[in-house]
Amino acid sequence: MMLHAVSQGVSDIVCTSHVTPGIAPFPIDRYYAHLEEARAFLAGQGIPLRVYPGCEVLYTDAAARLLKNGQYPTLAYSDAVLVEFSPDASFQEMTDAAKNFGIAGYQVLFAHIERYEALRKGKNIQILRDEYQVNMQMNANTVITKKGFFEDRWIRKTLENGYIDCVATDAHNLHSRRCKMQECYEVLANRYGIDTAEELCGGFQRRFLGI
Ligand SMILES: [Fe+2]
């Protein structure tokens, strides 16, 4: 997957394993051992790819406390956390998450916001952005795949309105959910110009994470 990402023009990867606070324990020692193994492989092969720790937190009441206790890695050693919800999560749950992580001192990035029905309603995305300082991520695959008239229109409008801070691969493997960053970059560059493509595919991430 790392070699494939490099072939897609990727220079930095935050390795965001899933964590489910209060539901299943996260093997953090094993996680860091695997990260070091990945780094040793890259160094040994002379591959110019940087890999950072991180995780994707399924929001639960226990999430901010367990993160604060050091049971999960933040994104690339920063104070930022990638947060996801079950697809039927309410807007209230999302504002609770933003508040709880904010109080605990974290910057919040919501993962694949296109999945949530609650964010299709009214000004919910703007409210989370403006009043709760939530940053928003969309999956590369969502940007490049046609999904029907209404869905495609929502995706385009959300991007055009500047509600998406960054895109990410959400890669899980080399087949059904592989890294499609190159294609995503090209679609964004053709549609919105190079500057927007650069910002969404790396500019924001570098500033947000300080990498
Ligand atoms: Fe996710």
Boltz pocket constraint, residues with backbone or C-beta under 6 A from the ligand:
constraints:
  - pocket:
      binder: B
      contacts: [[A, 56], [A, 84], [A, 111], [A, 112]]
      max_distance: 6.0
